[in-house]
């Protein structure tokens, strides 16, 4: 299935509450980021749902926000990870098998993610084949180079052109149906700022525990 990023704007009036809630390690600061060309920087919560093969397998879902690293560049901070199969991550080491469903055909993409608290995110995207091409901002591409986790561990990632020069589409909210009962819903706008669908597979190498 297509890799999909649901980028939700964190509501300004609850930003401080969100920062307190995620309880990041000392030295980490949540920051705004630009995802597509001509974008304005916003504080975002991203849900990325994708299929992975290799050491980790299955469908993964990751809720992430963005933090400023020591080089003053925005980077991913994974807040919660779910997998349809037993997997690995630097926080739990073993990611227990959860409920993550993500299927697509030429007409639609259907996604279901159950959070750690048992709450459900559901989305259905209708595809008509003429969605606008997404011009991805370099800031968002570079954010993938270093992926941090809530315990402060950082994974170093190396990508091919599938991420560095991606073929992607912007999905308008008018083509989507959402139901979000997760514990993240109270912090974000009810509809995403962007929905970005990647059209090709991404090959990557990860150096886990890079900063240990």
Secondary structure, DSSP 8 states (H G I E B T S, - for coil): --EEEEEEEB-GGGHHHHHHHHT--TT-EE--B--BTT---B-EEEEEEEEE-SSS-EEEEEEEEEEE-TTS-EEEEEEEEEESS-EEETTTEEE-B--EEEEE-SSEEEEEEE-TTS-EEEEEEE--S--EE--B-HHHHHHTTEEEETTS-EEEEEE-HHHHT--EEE--GGGEEEEE-STTGGGB-SS-SEEEEE-S---EEEETTTT-
